[in-house]
Amino acid sequence: MSSPIIKYSQIVMPQDANVLGTLFGGQMVSWMDIAAAKAVHRFLKGTPADAALTRAIEAIEFKEPVHVGNWVNFEAQIVETGRSSINIQIDAFKETKKVDRLLACTARFTFVSVKKLEDGSYEKVAHKKTN
């Protein structure tokens, strides 16, 4: 499956860091979830789905510390789809004054496409494109 690479960036601010001045792992995961959501949002255009929700994080690996003042540049790409599931690969690259691109974290997320019902609840829905 070939899909576009979706890009998203964040700068690490002091409130995003631990006492060592490095990015909290939970903040990295949150930003990766946003990057995945952006890729899924674009994928779902023209489908019956209203949105997609994070279902699982199959794998995440923190490879390099990211410090306050560094940029984190995310690249998200849909790598597989099922009837309602969407698997996204997200790579996070840190950018510093001296380094343009160093893989800091990598993860695989699964989203599920949903439709909002009249009663306010949600149900899984196939994300087949409509014409």
Buried (B, 14 or more C-beta within 10 A) or exposed (E): EEBEEBEBEBEBEEEBBEEEEBBBEEBBBEBBBBBBBBBBEEBBEEBEBEBBEBBEBEEBEBEBBBBBEBBBBBBBBBEEBEEBBBBBBBBBBBBEEEEEEBEBBBBBBBBBBBBEEEEEEBEBBEBEEEE
